[in-house]
Amino acid sequence: YLSKAVYPSGRFDYSYYADANRSMKDYSLLRHAGTIFSMAEYYGVFKDNTILPAIKRAMSYMMKFFVPSIEDENTLCLLERGSIKLGGNGLAALAIAKYAEVTNDFSYIPAMQKACNWILQKMNSDGSFPGHIQFYPKGNYKNMVSEYYPGEAIYGLMLANKIAPDERWVDAAYKIAKWLINVRDGNKT
C-alpha cells in the first residue's frame, strides 16, 4: 500500500478520502520521514525489491526540504511551510539512517549528520529544548510542546550513531532521556 501511495515526485498520498475520491492537500514532512522509516524497516526484513523505487523517490523528495539552520549554516534542518520541527529533524535522521542501513547507500549520510548536529545545537545543557517548533528564518519559537518530538530526536540520534558513530549524539540522547524521565515526567506515577 505505502509504495503505491508514493507519487512519481516522491510525495506521499497519505490521506485519501475514498467517499469523495480526493486526497488531503495539507502535508507533513514529519509523517513523510516516519513513513520512509517504516518502509525501510519493511525492506530490511523482507528485501522486497518492488518497494525500493518508491523509498528512493520518497527519500529524494524529503531531501529537497533540508535548509541550513538559522544559527549555523553547517547544520541542516527540515523546513516545512516556514517552520522547523524538532520531531521532523529526528525522524529525518532516523529515516536516512535506516535507509542507509538496509540499502548500503550512504549518499545521504552528510545530511543526516548535519540534521543530528542541528538537534545538538538546539538542545539546552540539561537535555530540554527552548521550543519544539522554530519559525524560519526569524528564529522565534511557536508556543507548542510535543510529547513525542524529544523521543523522535533520541531515536534519530541513536540510529544515526549506529550508522556514523558520534559520541556527542549518544551523550545528547542520554541527556534528553534523563530530562524526560526526571523533569518532564518526574512527578508521574
N, C-alpha and C positions, 0 to 999 in steps of 0.2 A: 504493500500500500504506500509506504513512505517514498519508495523510489519512483512510483508513478505520480506522486504529489510534487515532484520537483520539476518545475518548468525548464525549458531549454536554457533560460537565463540563469538558472541556479536558485531561483527564488522558490520557496515552498508555497503550495496552496494548502495551508494547514487549517483553514476554517472554511469549509464548504457547506452551504445551506441547500440540501437536496430538494426541499419543498419549493424553493424559489429558483433553483438552478443558478446560484450565484456564489461567488467567493467573497470572503470578507476583504475589504480594502485595506484596513489597518494591518500593520505588520510589526513583528517583534524580532529583532536580531538576537535577543537573548534566547527566545524559543528556537530560532534558526540554529544557533550554535548548539543548543541542547539536543536538537533533532539530529544534527550531524554526529554528535557523540553517540547517540542511540544507534544510528545506522552503522557507525564504525564498530561499535560493540558487537552488533549482529554479524557484521562482516568478519570480525576477528574470530568468532566462534564457528561460523558456518562456511566461510570462504566462498560465499555466494557471489560470483563474479558478475552476475546480472545487475547487482545494485551499485557496483563500483563506479560506473559512469555518473550516476546520479549524485553519489557522495562527492565526486570530484567537481561536478558543476556547483553543488552547494558550497563547497569549500572556496571555490573561485569567487562566487558571489559574495560570500562573507568578507573575503579579503579586501574587497572594494571599499569597505566601510571603516577600515583602520585609518586613523589620522594621528599625527604627532600630538602628544599631550600638550596642554597649555603651558605647564611649568618646565617641561624637559622634552625637547624635540627628539631625544634618543629613546624615548619610550613611546609606546603606541596605545591607543585606546579605540574601542569600537564605538563609533559615533552613529547615533540614530536620532533623526529629527531634532538636532540641536542639543542632545544630551548624551552623557556617558554614564553607564550604569556599572557599578561595582560587579554585580552578578553577570552582566554581559561580558566583561573582560575575563572573569573567572571561567565562564562557560566557553568562551572563545579559546582560551588557553587549554581547557580540557578537551575541546573538540580537536584542536590541532595536535595535541599530544597523543590522543587516541588514534587519530588518523595516521600519524607517523608510526606509531607502534604497530598497527595492523597492516600497513601497506609498505613500510620501509621507505616511504617518500618523505624525506626530511627537508623539502624545499620551503616549508612554512615555519620551520623552527626559529629563524631570526624574528619573525613577527610574534611568535609565542613568547620568546624570551623578553621582548620589549613590552608585551602585554603584562607579563608577570612582574616586570620591573615597575610598571605603572602602578600595580597593586601595592608594591612595597613603598613607592613614593607617596601614595595616598594614605597609608596606614599610620595611625598615631603610634607612639612608642609603646603604649600599653596594649596594642592589638585592636583597638577600636578604630573607627573611621569618622572623619568630620562630617561625612554625609554619604549617602548611598547613590545619589544621582547628582551629577555635576553638570551645570549648563555650559555649553561650549559655544563660543570661545570666552565668555565672560568669567567663568571660574567659580561663580557662586553655586550654592547647593540648594536643591529642592528640599522642602520640608517633608521628607518621606524617608522612612526607615523600613527596610525589608527584613523579615525574619530569615530569609533564605540566602540573600546575597553574600553574607560572610562565609557561609558554608560552601557556596559555589566557588568563592575565591580560594578557600582552603583546598577543595578538591582539585581545582585547576592548578594551583601551585604544586601540590604533591604529585600529580600525574606528570606535570611538566618536569619536575625534578627527576622522575624515573627515566625520562627520555633525554634530558640535557641537564645533568646534575648541577645544582647550585644551592649550597647550604643556606644562603640568605632566604631562599624560598621556604625551606624546611623550618627555619627559625621563625619566619613570618607566619607560617601556617600554625605553628605551635602557639605563638603569641595571640593570634586571632582566636584559636580554640580555647585557650586559657581565659581570655577576656569573656568569650561567650559563656563558658561554664561558671566562672567565678563572679562576674559582674552582671552581665545581661540576665543570665538565668540563675544567679546566685541565690535568690530568695525563693525559687520554685521548689516544690516538694518533689 
